[in-house]
């Protein structure tokens, strides 16, 4: 079954053709070089670039797959959550294409797609525990089935990737900050950073206090005319974020009894997080999955793979499908 998938939730326009868990073809048009000028994603620019790229990118991925549009079995698209202008471009394009081809339209939740990146050319199957960490999300999710999810922990404020990006920007690192922070981070720094906790659910995260502590450290050093060892501070930030994520994940494994853990989202590309999560799973006898680096960030292949399971569950949409800037992964609007 050939599914054409469209992903445009933020600043990358992506298209892919999938067949089950196999990626037949995939292409991405990145906007990083433009947004780096502003130190972050400018939503209006992002949506305009999606409009410019989406049609040609779709033609190119079909050509790469060796398929004619009529040979497709369905059209899938990310419809939530994300930047609303960016999402609307993808949703509008996918609706028009599905209508023209008279093919099913399959809406896919962005975080479900990130989890599905772990299905590509693996034997992973539910139930399992997923840690989804990205610029806007930090979730512990019980994946009970391919379309059945239960969030057991989430961030109360900033996400892990947001903490990386904002502290990196404050240190003068270029966009995307989290990637550059990881690249220059040096272990062994003696900067003392907090491990924020929240009342209530012990599986919930909080990264706002950590971000604020780093900003205050930088501000106080500047006022005193002191030099900050940026690589060592980056190492301390990375270690602290990983400590928090690992502590909550270990507790979730103990509470749920899950024997499989999947790491997902853009922050799953972080080198220390991948290594320490693998080590944790080896120590506990837990099977560990994480996407290859090219599939950690936003991509259309993961959307196409998840769309196969959504389609099998009868989750299709009509031409009244709309984009949603916010939406819980557990919510099923079908």
N, C-alpha and C positions, 0 to 999 in steps of 0.2 A: 504494500500500500504506500503510494507516494504522497507525502504531505509537504506542501509548500508552507514554510513558516516565516513570519515577519516579526522582527523585534525592533521596537523604536521607543523604549520606555525612558531613555535618558539622552545621551549624547552620541551613541553609536547606532547607525542604521545597519541592520543585519538581515540577511535572507538565507534560507537553507532549504534543502530538500532532504527529507528523511524517509527511511523505510524501516519501520519498527524502531529498533535501537541502533540502526546503522545510519551514519551520515553519508548521504550520496554526494552532496555538494554543499558548500557553505562559503559565504563571503561577508565581509564587514567593511563598511566605510566609516573610518574613525574621524572624529572631530577634535581630537586632543590638541593638535597643533594650533587650532584656532582658539580654543578655550584657555590654553595656557597663557595667552596674552592677558587674560582677566583673572587668573588665579583660581578659576573654578568655572562650572558650567553656567552659561547665560541661557536661560530657558528659551527666550525668543529667537536667539541665534540657532539654538539646537533644533527647534521645530522647523525653521526655514531650511536648514541644511538637510533635514529628513525629506522635505518636499522635493528638494533638488535631486536627491540620491536614490530614492526608493524605487522608482520605475526602472531606471537603468540597471540598478543592482539586481532587481528581480529577473530581468531579461538575462543578465549575465549568469546568475546562478542556475537558471533553467538550461542555458546553453552548456554550462559546465557539467550539469547532470545528464545532458544528452536527451532532454525531454521537451515535448511540446506541451503547452498549457493544457490542452485537452486530455493529456495522459495523467494529469494529477487526479488524486482521489479526494482531496480536501485542501482547504486553505485555513491555516492557523495564524493567530495573531495574539501578541501580548496586549491585554486590554486594561490591566491593573496590576499593581500600583505603579506610579511613576510621575514624571512631569506631564501634566495634562495636555499641553500643546503637542508634545512629542508623541504621546499615546494616540491622540486624535488623528495624527497623520497616518500612523500604521493601521489603525482601526478603519479609517475611511478608505484607504487603499485596499485593504483586505476585503472589506464588504463589497466594494465595486468589482474586484476580481472574482470573488466567489459568485456574485450575482451574474456576471457576464459568462462564467464557465458553467453555471448551474451546478456548483459543487457545495458540499457542506462547509459552513463557516464554524471554526472551532476556536472559541475564546480561551486563552490560557493565562492563569495568574502567574506573574513574574517569579515569585518565590517558589511556586511549584516547579517552574522551569529550572531554577537553579538546583533544586534537589534532583531533578531528572537528569541533570548533567552527569550524575553518578551512574546512570543506567547505561550510558553509551559504551557499547562493547564490553560490558561486564555482566556478571550473573546476579547482581544485587537485586533483591526483591523484598517487599515488606513482609513482616513488620521490622522496623529499625528506628533508631534515634538519629535525628539530623540536627546538626548545629549549622544554622544559616547565618553567616556574618557578612555584612556588606556595608556600603557607605550610608545606607538608610535603615538597615535592619539588623537586629541581633536576636535570633529566635532559637529556642530549643523546641523541636517539633517531634512528636511521635507520629511516624508515618505508618498508620495501621493498614493502609491499602494504597493503591496507586492514585486514588482520588479521595482518600479518607485521612484527614490530618487532625491532630490535637496539639495545640500550643501549650506547653507546660512551663515555659519560661520565656521572658522577653525583656527588652530594655525598657526602663521607665523614662529615659530621657535620650541622650545621645547614643548613637550606635557605635560599635567598635571602629568601623571604617571612618565614621564621622570624626571620632576622636583622633585617629591617625592623621586624617586630612587637615583638620583644623590646627593641630599642634605643629604639623609639618609646615603649614603656611606661616604660622607665627615665627618659625625658625628661618624663614626665607627660602624654603625648599620649593621647587617648581611644582605645578600641577601635572599629574595627579600625585598629591602629597604622600599618600600611604605607600605607594610604590617606591618613591625616592627615599622615604624614611627607612624602609626595609633594606634598601640597597646600601646605605651608608652606615647603618646601625652597627655599633661596636659594643660587645658585651663587657661587663666589668666596671661600668660606671658606678659612682657612689652617690648619685642623686636619689634622694628619698622621696618616693611618690606614694600617694594614698591608694588604698584598695577600697573604693566606695561600696557601701552596703545599703540595702533598702529594707524597710520593714515589710512584713508580710511574707510573700512567697520567697523562699530562700533560693529559688532557681532563677529569679529575675536579676537583670543586670542594671548597672548604672555606670556611665562613663563621663558624665558631665563634671563631676568633682575632680576626676583625674585631669580632664582637659583644662579646667580652671586652675588647678595647681601648677600645671606646666606654664600656662600663660602668666601666672603670678611670679613664678620663678624667673622667667625671662624678663619680665618687667622690672623686678627688683634688682636683677643683675645689671640691667641697663642703667638704672638709677644710680647704682654704686660704681658704675664704670668697670664692672667685672666681665671677663670673658667667659662665655659658656662653651664647654666642649660639646659641640653639636652632635658628632657621631656617638659619643658616650651617652648623651641625653636621649638620643634616638633609641639606643640600645635599652635604656631604662624604661622608656615609654613602651617599646615593643614587649619587653619582658613583663611589665605590669599588666598590659592588656591581655597577654597570653595567660598569665597567672589567673586572672579573673575568669576568662573563658574556660580554662581547663578545670578550675575548681568547681564551677557550676556544672560542667559537663560530667565530671566524675561523680558528683552528687546525683545527677540525673540518671546515670547508668546504674548506680546503686539502688535508687528508688524504683526504677522501672524494671530492672532485671534484663534490659536489652543486651543482646550479645553481638549486635552490629551497630557501628556508628558511621554515619556519612557526614563529611564536611562539605559545605556548599557556600556559594556566594563569592563576591570579589575578594574578600579578605582571606578566603581559603588559599589564595596564592601566596600568602605571607610565609616566608621560609621557616621562621621559628615556630609558628603555629602548626604548620604541617608536620614538622619534625617531632614536636612535643606531643601532638595528638596521636601520632603513630606510636610513639614510645608508650604513652598512656595505655593505648589499646593492647599493645604487646604485653605489658605488665599485667593486664587484667584478663587476657585471653579473649579479647573482643575483636571481631573482624572489623577492619578499617578500610573505608573507601574515601577517596577525594578525587575530584576531576583533574585531568591533565591541565597544565597551566593555561593553554589557549581557551579552555572551556570554563575557567573560573569566573571571568568577567561576563558582561552581557553578551549573549550570542543567540542566534536563531536556531542552532542545532538543538539546544536544550528545550526550546519551545516546541519544536517539531516532535521530539521524542515524547514529551508530556502530552502533546495533542493526541497522539495515538491512543493513550489510555483514556483521555477525556472523551474522545470519539467513541471508543468502545463502551463507555458508560452512558452514551446518549447525550453528552453535554455539547450540544450545538446551539447556535444562536441564529436569529433572523436579522433582517436589515435594521432592526431597532436597537441593535447592540450599541452601547455607548462606552466610552473610556471612563475610568474611575481613577482619580489620583490617589485615593487611599482605599484599602480593602483588606480584610483579614484573610489569611490563607485558608482558614477553615470554612469561610463563607461560600456557599454554593448557590448562585443566583439562577439556577436552571429550573 
